[in-house]
């Protein structure tokens, strides 16, 4: 039996949906990975976490594989340092 399933996941983009993020970090919390999507202000030199998602290591592998095959980054990327004790 395959572990991969194709499911319908419609997105209603008519209303307020999601938030803008221009920075990202990955933290570890026990066996899980914590993905922080952040809004970084270059003028202020600070970032604000706008969304946090906790995923299992096996799901993180799926995310990395899909990003690697679907996305090509051609812009500036802001790398946020891992902050110990802040996850």
Residue pairs with C-beta under 8 A, 6 or more apart in sequence:
11 17
19 37
19 39
19 50
19 51
20 39
20 50
21 37
21 38
21 39
21 50
21 51
22 38
22 39
22 40
22 78
23 37
23 38
23 39
23 40
23 47
23 78
23 79
23 80
24 35
24 36
24 37
24 38
24 80
25 35
25 36
25 38
25 79
25 80
25 81
25 82
26 33
26 34
26 35
26 36
26 82
27 33
27 34
27 36
27 82
27 83
27 86
27 87
28 34
28 87
29 54
29 87
31 56
31 57
32 54
32 55
32 56
32 57
33 54
33 55
33 56
33 57
33 60
34 52
34 53
34 54
34 87
35 52
35 53
35 54
35 55
36 49
36 51
36 52
36 80
37 49
37 50
37 51
37 52
37 53
38 47
38 48
38 49
38 50
38 80
39 47
39 48
39 50
40 46
40 47
40 78
40 80
41 47
47 78
47 80
55 63
